[in-house]
Structure formats: C-alpha cells, structure tokens
C-alpha cells in the first residue's frame, strides 16, 4: 500500500479564508485525505458523486459520536432523531412526511409572497443607496418564508431565528465548548416552542406544515410527537440556513467578478444558471459525513467499517476534471454538475425552495438597480461550520 494521504486541517486560518488552493493540492495527491482518527476526506468529484448513493455508507451515527461532537445533553439527542442522521427505513419515513412542505407546487405558490418580501426588505437600501445584504436581506428573507410555510407567527420570528442560528453552530464535527451550552439551551427552547404550537394546531388545525404533520401522525403514521417536533426544528433551520449563505455568497462573488455581473445584466435569462454557479463556486456546506457500514475501496485504499468518510462537497465542486477553470465565476456555466445539495436519498429537501428564493432575489437586483458595487470589504463569519459572511456591504443605484 502507498504512504498515508496528506492531512487536511479545516481549522487552518488560510483554509478557513480560502480552502480551494488546498483542495486542489489534495485532489492532485489522491482521492483521499486524512481528517482525524478514523476519519477520511474524499476529495474528487467522481468519488463524491458515487459515494452519495452508495448503500455501504450510512448517516446514522452511534449516540457516542454525537456526544463526542456536542457533548451530553439535548442537542446530542436531537441529532440522533432528525432525518439528516437517520438511515432507512426511518429516514424514508421521516423524509416522506416532511417533503410535503417543500414540493415545487407549494414553493411556486409562495413566489409572489417572496417577491413582495424582497421589495419590502430592500426598500430602505434603495432609498439610502446602501445595504449590508447579510442583515438586510439574506437572513430575514428565508426566515420569513420558512415561517410562512410552517405557520410560525410573526411575533416569534426573531426568537426562533436566534435559537436556530445558535443550534446551527452545533453542526460542526467538533463543537467548541463555548457553543455547546448554547446548542443545548436552544434545542430545549425550540422543542418547547414548537411543541406548544403543535398543541395549538391540534385544537385548531390550519393549512401549514405543522397541521399537515399532525394529520399524518393522527392518521396512523408511526412518527412520534417528539420526532415531529425535532424534525420540524431541523426543517426550520435547514429551510433558511443554506439560502442565507447562497444569497450572500452570490452577491460577494459578483462583487469579485464584475464582468460576470455585467454579463448577467445584459442577459437576465442567465439568473437560474447564475444561481447554480453561486452554489458551485462557494458551497454553503463544504462537506458531509458518512459512516462506513461495509468496507469501501477508494483508490488504492480500503476504508474499514466503523470509519467516517467526509464527502468534501467544496472540493468536488472545484474539481477541474469536471468544472474547467473552477476558480472563475461563470454565470452561464453549462453543464454545472455541482454536488452542493447532496445526492441519493439525502438530496436536500429544501433545494427547490433555496433556488427559488435566490432567483427571486437576483431577478429583483437586475430589475430594481442599475449598479451595485462594494461599499466596503466583505467580512467572513468565522465561528460557523458554513461558508458564510458576517457582512457584505453594498452601494446600490436604484433603477
């Protein structure tokens, strides 16, 4: 057997700022890199695509894994219950029930509502000529949309978002000690709040997701009340977190590549392909972990059962054998075979929702502005498992 593959340090400041040169070196060295004890990273597009659908890999980790990650407490129990970390048949059952909230038909009915929200949220920025796109648009828009889907009242939006964001920091492989208590507290708060909403919907059903889940529960489905609560909490988080970073990463990328912004203005029909390129160019989630259930051979190395494989989505999206000149933004890139939303049974439920919200945003940009320029440096958010910005300040010229 050849020597050990190179090690990948996700906490290296240079990697946190720009991981793509490191990814390139890792792909050149081979299909695998070392993450930590018993953990390997998969660097190349072809292997990531194949492994996303490989039944020898699972997403259901032992309880000890979650406790090692986030510590003992409600958050570890939460991760063990949500569909992201379940295998068939439980994963299929949970996904089938939750998927009704995110169908294309449901999302299309919300498009006019999304357009109205973007107009309202960006009105102050158009009037003043300045916007921090992160706080003014990228965070509030997806929260308002997913709250509408779920029937969460406006008065609770800020509290639910704050706790969901704190929980989001717990999706790291190893959660810093300072974030663990916050994650446990937020799971407790969210469970209590969503549970109380479910009780209300039992008494007065509506046409929102919570009411639909209760009808399925009452109709004899084997989902428990606790499963419904935890997967609703997860769906709220998943329904806005990726979209937030898709929007902010898209604006930041256009500021780095002004020629592509001009190209987009000249041909607004490129908006859907531009959104796909934003997803490829800067995937909000850079990697997903899988548990090896049966031995898997990758390159010249066999990964034994019980090991962890991290499918490096960000690296796969910049694999030059699939995406020519991957470090260049190309709003018309065709084909675009990014893996940002996963694949197989774990294809992201909210993918169509995220795409639609982003398309609405960038269509608004083309329609309601004649120029957008940086109004200061875009600053990355550091304490997060996502590729995210803390601020993206923009100067806006209204149309």
C-alpha positions in Angstrom: 0.0 0.0 0.0 1.2 3.5 -0.7 2.0 6.1 2.0 -0.5 7.9 4.1 -2.5 10.6 2.2 -1.9 14.2 3.2 -3.8 15.6 6.3 -6.5 18.3 5.9 -6.8 20.8 8.7 -10.2 22.6 8.4 -9.3 25.0 11.2 -6.1 26.3 9.5 -6.8 30.1 9.1 -5.6 30.0 5.5 -8.1 27.2 4.8 -10.9 29.0 6.5 -10.3 32.1 4.4 -9.9 30.3 1.1 -9.9 26.4 1.1 -9.8 26.0 -2.7 -6.0 26.0 -3.2 -5.7 23.4 -0.5 -8.5 21.3 -2.1 -6.6 21.5 -5.4 -3.4 20.1 -3.8 -5.3 17.4 -2.1 -7.1 16.3 -5.3 -3.7 16.2 -7.1 -2.3 14.0 -4.3 -5.1 11.4 -4.5 -8.8 10.7 -3.9 -8.4 10.7 -0.1 -7.0 12.9 2.7 -6.8 12.4 6.4 -9.2 14.3 8.7 -8.5 12.8 12.1 -8.5 9.5 13.9 -10.7 7.1 11.9 -11.8 9.9 9.5 -11.0 10.3 5.9 -11.9 13.0 3.4 -13.0 12.3 -0.2 -11.6 15.0 -2.5 -12.7 14.2 -6.1 -16.0 14.8 -7.8 -16.4 11.3 -9.3 -15.9 9.6 -5.9 -18.2 12.0 -4.0 -21.0 11.5 -6.6 -20.7 7.7 -6.4 -20.5 7.6 -2.6 -23.5 9.9 -2.1 -25.5 7.0 -3.4 -23.5 4.1 -2.0 -25.6 1.9 0.4 -22.4 0.8 2.2 -22.3 4.3 3.7 -24.8 5.5 6.3 -25.8 8.7 8.0 -26.9 7.2 11.3 -24.1 7.6 13.8 -23.9 6.0 17.2 -25.0 8.1 20.2 -21.4 8.3 21.4 -20.5 10.1 18.1 -23.0 12.9 18.8 -22.0 13.2 22.4 -18.3 13.4 21.3 -19.3 16.2 18.9 -21.6 18.4 21.0 -21.4 16.9 24.5 -24.1 15.1 26.5 -27.4 16.8 26.6 -30.5 17.7 24.5 -28.5 18.6 21.3 -26.9 15.2 21.1 -30.3 13.6 21.5 -31.7 16.0 18.9 -29.1 15.0 16.3 -29.9 11.3 16.9 -33.5 11.9 16.0 -33.6 14.2 12.9 -33.8 12.7 9.4 -30.3 14.1 8.4 -28.8 11.5 10.7 -31.1 8.6 10.1 -30.9 5.6 7.7 -33.7 3.6 6.1 -36.4 2.8 7.0 -36.7 5.6 9.5 -35.1 8.1 7.1 -37.5 7.2 4.3 -40.5 7.6 6.7 -39.4 10.9 8.0 -38.5 12.3 4.6 -41.8 11.2 3.1 -43.7 13.1 5.8 -41.6 16.3 5.8 -41.3 16.5 2.0 -44.9 17.8 1.6 -43.8 21.3 2.8 -41.1 21.7 0.1 -42.8 20.4 -3.1 -42.3 22.7 -6.2 -46.1 23.3 -6.2 -46.0 24.6 -2.7 -42.9 26.8 -3.4 -44.4 28.2 -6.6 -47.4 29.4 -4.7 -45.1 31.4 -2.4 -43.2 33.1 -5.2 -45.4 36.3 -5.2 -45.0 36.5 -1.4 -41.2 36.2 -1.8 -41.2 39.0 -4.4 -43.2 41.2 -2.1 -40.8 40.5 0.8 -37.7 41.3 -1.2 -39.2 44.6 -2.2 -40.1 45.5 1.3 -36.8 44.4 2.8 -34.7 46.3 0.3 -36.8 49.5 0.2 -34.6 51.2 2.8 -31.4 50.2 1.0 -32.7 51.5 -2.3 -33.7 54.8 -0.6 -30.3 55.3 1.1 -28.1 53.8 -1.5 -26.5 51.4 1.0 -27.2 47.9 2.2 -25.5 45.2 4.2 -27.0 42.4 2.2 -26.5 39.8 5.0 -28.6 41.6 7.7 -31.0 43.5 5.4 -32.0 40.7 3.1 -30.2 37.3 3.3 -31.2 36.5 6.9 -34.7 37.9 7.2 -36.0 36.7 3.8 -35.6 32.9 4.3 -36.7 33.1 7.9 -39.9 34.9 6.8 -40.6 32.4 4.0 -40.0 29.2 6.1 -42.1 30.7 8.9 -44.9 31.2 6.5 -44.6 27.6 5.4 -44.7 26.3 8.9 -47.3 28.7 10.3 -44.9 30.3 12.9 -46.4 33.7 13.9 -44.5 36.9 13.1 -44.1 37.8 16.8 -41.9 34.7 17.3 -39.7 35.1 14.2 -36.7 36.8 15.8 -36.6 34.4 18.8 -36.9 31.3 16.6 -34.2 32.5 14.2 -31.8 33.4 17.1 -32.2 29.9 18.6 -32.0 28.2 15.2 -28.7 30.1 14.4 -27.2 29.0 17.8 -28.2 25.4 17.0 -26.6 25.8 13.6 -23.2 26.1 15.2 -23.6 22.6 16.6 -23.5 21.0 13.1 -19.6 21.1 13.3 -17.8 17.8 13.6 -16.4 19.0 17.0 -18.4 21.9 18.6 -16.3 24.4 20.5 -17.0 24.2 24.3 -18.4 27.8 24.3 -21.1 26.8 21.7 -22.2 23.6 23.4 -24.3 25.1 26.2 -25.9 27.4 23.7 -26.8 24.5 21.5 -28.4 22.5 24.3 -30.3 25.6 25.6 -31.6 26.3 22.1 -32.8 22.8 21.4 -34.7 22.9 24.7 -36.3 26.3 23.8 -37.1 25.3 20.2 -38.6 22.0 21.4 -40.8 23.7 23.9 -41.9 26.4 21.4 -42.7 24.1 18.5 -44.3 21.6 20.9 -46.7 24.4 22.1 -47.5 25.3 18.5 -48.3 21.7 17.8 -50.7 21.6 20.8 -52.4 24.7 19.3 -52.7 23.1 15.9 -54.3 20.0 17.5 -57.1 22.2 18.8 -57.3 24.5 15.7 -55.7 22.9 12.6 -54.6 25.1 9.7 -53.1 24.6 6.2 -49.5 24.9 7.4 -46.7 22.3 7.8 -47.4 21.7 11.5 -51.1 20.9 10.8 -50.1 18.6 8.0 -47.6 16.7 10.2 -50.3 16.3 12.9 -52.8 14.9 10.4 -50.1 12.3 9.4 -49.4 11.5 13.0 -53.1 11.2 13.8 -53.7 9.2 10.6 -51.7 6.2 12.0 -48.2 7.1 10.9 -45.5 5.7 13.3 -44.0 9.1 13.8 -44.0 10.2 17.5 -44.7 13.6 18.8 -41.0 14.1 19.7 -40.0 13.1 16.1 -42.3 15.6 14.7 -41.0 18.4 17.0 -37.4 17.7 16.3 -37.7 17.3 12.6 -39.8 20.5 12.4 -37.0 22.3 14.3 -34.5 20.8 11.8 -36.6 21.7 8.8 -36.9 25.3 10.0 -33.1 25.5 10.4 -32.4 23.8 7.1 -35.0 25.9 5.3 -33.2 29.1 5.9 -29.5 28.5 6.7 -28.4 27.3 3.2 -30.4 30.0 1.5 -28.9 32.8 3.6 -25.4 31.8 2.5 -26.4 31.1 -1.1 -27.7 34.7 -1.3 -24.7 36.4 0.4 -22.1 34.2 -1.3 -23.8 35.1 -4.7 -23.5 38.9 -4.1 -20.0 38.6 -2.8 -19.0 36.5 -5.9 -20.5 39.1 -8.2 -18.5 41.8 -6.5 -15.3 39.9 -7.1 -16.2 39.3 -10.8 -17.8 42.5 -12.0 -17.6 41.3 -15.6 -20.0 38.5 -14.7 -22.4 41.0 -13.1 -22.3 43.0 -16.3 -22.9 39.8 -18.3 -25.9 39.0 -16.1 -27.4 42.4 -16.5 -27.0 42.1 -20.3 -28.9 38.7 -20.2 -31.3 38.3 -17.3 -32.3 34.9 -18.6 -29.0 33.7 -17.1 -30.3 34.1 -13.5 -31.1 30.4 -13.0 -27.7 29.3 -14.2 -26.1 32.0 -12.2 -27.7 30.7 -9.0 -26.3 27.2 -9.8 -22.9 28.7 -10.3 -23.1 30.5 -6.9 -23.9 27.1 -5.4 -20.9 25.5 -7.1 -18.5 28.4 -6.6 -19.0 28.7 -2.8 -21.0 25.8 -1.4 -22.5 26.9 1.9 -21.9 23.4 3.3 -18.4 22.2 2.4 -18.6 18.6 3.5 -21.0 15.9 4.8 -20.0 13.0 7.0 -21.0 9.4 6.3 -20.4 6.3 8.5 -18.8 3.4 6.7 -21.0 0.3 7.3 -19.2 -2.1 5.0 -15.6 -1.8 3.6 -15.3 0.6 0.7 -12.3 0.8 -1.6 -11.3 4.3 -2.8 -8.2 4.4 -5.0 -5.7 2.1 -3.5 -7.0 2.1 0.0 -9.8 0.2 1.6 -11.8 2.1 4.3 -13.0 -0.3 7.0 -16.4 -0.4 8.6 -16.8 2.0 11.5 -14.7 4.7 9.9 -16.0 8.1 8.9 -15.9 9.4 5.4 -16.3 13.2 4.8 -17.6 13.9 1.3 -15.8 17.1 0.5 -18.5 18.9 -1.5 -16.5 22.1 -1.8 -13.5 20.3 -3.3 -15.7 18.2 -5.6 -17.3 21.5 -6.9 -13.8 22.8 -7.8 -12.6 19.6 -9.5 -11.0 20.8 -12.7 -11.7 17.5 -14.5 -15.4 18.3 -14.2 -15.6 22.1 -13.9 -13.0 23.8 -16.2 -11.3 26.8 -14.7 -13.1 26.2 -11.4 -11.7 29.3 -9.6 -13.5 31.6 -12.1 -17.2 32.5 -11.7 -19.1 31.7 -14.8 -22.8 32.7 -14.6 -23.6 30.8 -17.7 -21.6 27.6 -16.9 -23.1 24.6 -18.7 -23.1 21.9 -17.7 -22.8 22.6 -14.0 -22.6 19.3 -12.1 -22.2 20.7 -8.6 -22.9 18.5 -5.6 -23.9 21.2 -3.2 -27.3 19.8 -2.4 -26.1 16.3 -1.9 -27.4 13.3 -3.7 -29.2 9.9 -3.4 -31.6 9.5 -0.6 -30.2 12.6 1.2 -30.7 15.1 -1.6 -31.6 18.3 0.2 -35.4 18.6 0.7 -35.2 22.4 0.5 -33.2 22.7 -2.7 -36.1 23.9 -4.9 -37.1 26.4 -2.2 -33.5 27.8 -1.9 -33.1 28.1 -5.7 -36.4 29.9 -6.0 -35.7 32.4 -3.3 -32.2 33.1 -4.8 -33.7 33.5 -8.2 -36.3 36.0 -6.9 -33.5 38.0 -5.2 -31.2 38.3 -8.2 -34.1 39.0 -10.6 -35.0 41.9 -8.2 -31.4 43.1 -8.3 -31.5 43.3 -12.1 -34.9 44.9 -12.2 -34.6 47.4 -9.4 -30.9 48.5 -9.6 -28.7 49.9 -12.4 -25.5 49.4 -10.4 -24.3 47.5 -7.3 -20.7 48.0 -6.0 -18.8 47.1 -2.9 -19.3 49.7 -0.1 -16.5 48.2 2.0 -14.8 44.8 2.5 -16.9 41.7 2.7 -16.1 40.0 6.0 -16.3 36.3 6.6 -18.0 34.8 9.6 -15.5 32.7 11.5 -17.4 30.8 14.2 -19.6 28.7 11.9 -19.4 25.4 10.1 -20.7 27.1 6.9 -19.0 29.2 4.2 -20.6 32.4 5.3 -20.2 36.1 5.5 -20.8 38.3 8.6 -21.2 41.4 6.4 -21.4 42.2 2.7 -21.8 46.0 2.4 -23.1 47.2 -1.0 -23.7 50.6 -2.7 -26.9 50.5 -4.6 -28.0 52.7 -7.5 -31.8 52.3 -8.0 -33.3 51.9 -11.4 
